[in-house]
């Protein structure tokens, strides 16, 4: 059933700057629509492919009951981080210093409308304008590694790390 697996991505500025309040607004949205909503710091996302791939992997892990996180939003964050352990994935989450967020919506029975979303995110039309320096640091990508593949392939390197999450069994 496609509807459950549809993933929507939004990029923009958080309307609510205070992290705790932003998270409770997101929880409200989730419970109203019965869907997964996760906000991540957009600086650490290497592109739409990166986040879609991670979200697909996370949803697959849930449907096959091999998820590590109890919560699907957290599982998306875990895959997106390329880390096996949740504690090590936390750099992906929104903080009070977050300038731009990536809002991931998945498996919605009904999709929130623009006015509901505008209470959480102010779309800025910039898509995923990631910060190469942040991504390199976050994913431990060395300058050598980047030189070997070329700067424009940074997203491929990140996706490789996401793909490896499934291969480490503890």
N, C-alpha and C positions, 0 to 999 in steps of 0.2 A: 504494500500500500504506500504509494508515493508521498501522500500528504504528511505522514508521520516522519518521513526521512528528509523532507524538504528543509534546507538550511538557508536562512537569510542573514545577511551581514549588513551592518550599518556602521559607518565611521563618522565621528564628529566629536564635538566637545560635550563633556558632561554638563547637564543643566544644573545638577546639584553637586556642588564642589565637595561637600562634606561626605566622606566615604560611607559612614554608617547610614546616613539618610539615603544616599544613592542606593545602597544595597537593599534597604527596606522598601524603597520604591520599586526596585526590580523584583523583589519577592512578591509584592502586591500584584504586579503585572503577570508574573508567573502563575499565581493562583487564580487570577481572573480568567486566564486563557488556557490553563492547563498545559503550559509548555515550558520548555527549557529556555532560560534566558541567562546568558553569562556575559558579563562585561570584563574586558581585558584591556590592559594598557596598550594602546595602538603603537607606541614606539617600538615595542618588542615583537611586532608581527611583521614578518618579512613580505607579506602579500596575501591576496585573497586565497590563492591556492594553498598557502600554508595553513590558514585557519580552517578552510573547508576540509582539507585533508585530515586535520586533527579532529574536527568535529565528526566527520564520518567514521574515523577510527574509534572515537569515544562511543558513538552510538552503537557501532558494531560490537564493541566490548560489552556494553550493557545488554544488548539483545542476546549475546552468547554467554551471558553471566560470567564473564571473566574481568569485569570491572574491578578496579582497586578502590576508587573513591565510591562513597555511598551515594553521592549526588552526581547527576549527569553533567551539571554545569562544572563541577570540580573535575570531573573526568575529562571534559573538553580542555580545561586549563592544563591538566596533567599532560595530555598528549601534545597540546600546543607548545608546551615548554620543552618537549623532547626529553623529559625526565621521567624516570620510573617512579620516584617517590614524591608524594604530594608535597612534603615539606620543601622539596627542592624546586617545586613548580611555582611557588608563591610569588616569585619575581614577576610573573605574568599578570598578577591581579592589580586592580585599581587601587591607588593610594591617594592621599590628599594632595599629592604633588602631580597627579596625572593630568596632562594637558588635553590629550585626546583619547577617546575610548573606541574600542571595537565592540559592538554589541552583536552577540551571536544569538539568533533565535532558531529553535529547532523543534520539530514535532508538535506544532501548535494545532489544537483542535480548531480554534479560530485565531486569526492573526490580529494582533493589536493594530488599531488604525493610527494614522499620522498624528492625531491630536494626543492620543495616549503616549505615543513614542516621544513626542516633543516635550513631555514632562521629564524625560530622562536624558535624551540626547538631542543636541542641536546639530543637525547634519550640516557639514561645511563643504560638501561637494568635492573634497580632496581625495576621496577614496582612502586607500591604504598608503599614506605617505610616511613610510617607516623611517626610523633613524638608523642609518647603517652602523654608526658607532655603537648604539645601544644594542642592536641585534648581534653584532660581532661579540660584544662583551657577554650578553645574555646567553649566547649559544656556544661560547668558547671557540669562536672561529678565528684561527690565527691568520695573520697577514699572509703567511706562506700559502696556506690553504686557499685563501681568496685569490692570491696571485695565480695559483695553479689553475683555477677554473675561470677566473675573471670576475670582477666586481658585480657584473650584471647577473651572475649565476648564484648570488648569495641566497636567494630563496630556495634553490635546489639543495644547497648544503643544509639549510634548516629543515627542509622536508625529509632529507635523509635521516636526520636526527629524530624526527617524529616517527618515521618508519621503524627505527630501531627500538622504540619504546617497547614494542611487543616481543622483541627477541630476548630481552633480559628477563629471565625468570629468577626470582630470588630464592 
